[in-house]
Amino acid sequence: MMMREPLYYDRFPSPLGEILAAVSSEGVYALTWRQDEERFVRRLEEEWGGPVLRDPERLRPLFRQLEDYFAGRALAFDLPLDLRRLTPFQREVLEAACRIPPGQTASYGELARWVGRPRAARAVGQAMARNPIPLVIPCHRVIASDGSLGGYGGEEGLAVKAWLLRWERGERRPPPHPLPR
């Protein structure tokens, strides 16, 4: 049996707390700021089915863009993404979310129309909830049709979502603390 290629991860300090991210040979694979390192690595090992190795060098391009994001220099990401584990519909929805400009929003219903499934707003919401690379895939820019924030990793995550949108609109205040894990 052939061994699967390694997945590489590292940590990045940010205003949201420590970000953990992983990359494969295809692109950015995972990102979170709500897990401790041991749990993150264990989840990746189970999901990936191959070795998960810490390698700061392989994460440098992502971390450079995160640094620019949190410095307010560049608010969009242009790295390849590894979304192979998602369904075609989920990939299509997450790729559509990447077209929302920084600081702007689109509703779940609008995204459903963008992907040619105008009645699939709930399915779009479920795809957003499965986003393995939040921030890079800007699910924080997707809101409810009534203009409310909708969801973002539970009730406490809404404070983060609101902060990210304000950050992208030029408001340079620190995020709310303590941030949820």
C-alpha positions, 0 to 999 in steps of 0.5 A: 500500500502506498503511503499518502504524502505528508500534510504540513502544519504550523502556528501563526500568532494573530489578533484572533489568537494563535492560528493553526494552519496546514498545507498539502502539495495542492494548497492550503488544507486547513486553518483554525484559531479555535483548537489547541495544537494537539487536537488540531494535529490529531484531527488532521491525522484522522482526516488525512490518513497520512503523516502530519508534520510541523514545517514552518517553511512550507507555511511561510507563503500563507503566513506572509499573507496572513501577516499582510491581512492583519496589518491591513496591507492586503485583505484577500488571499491568492494561494491555491486551496486543497478542497479535494475532501469536499463535495463538488457543490461545497467546493463551488460554494466556497469558491464563490465566497472567494469572489466577495470583495473584502469588507463587502457581504453577500447573502446565503441566497445570493451565493445560491444564485451565483452557483445556479441553485437559487433555492439552495440558501440553506445548503449554502449555509451548510457548505459555509459551516464546512469551510475548512479554511475560514478567513482565507475562504471568507465565509465571514462575508456571507450573511443572512438575507435580512442583513444579520450576520447569520452564523459563524462558528456558534454564537461567540463566533459572531463577535469574530465575524463582526470584527473581521468585517469591520477590520476589512472596512478599515476599522483598526481596533483590537478584536473582542477578548477573550476570543472563543476557542 
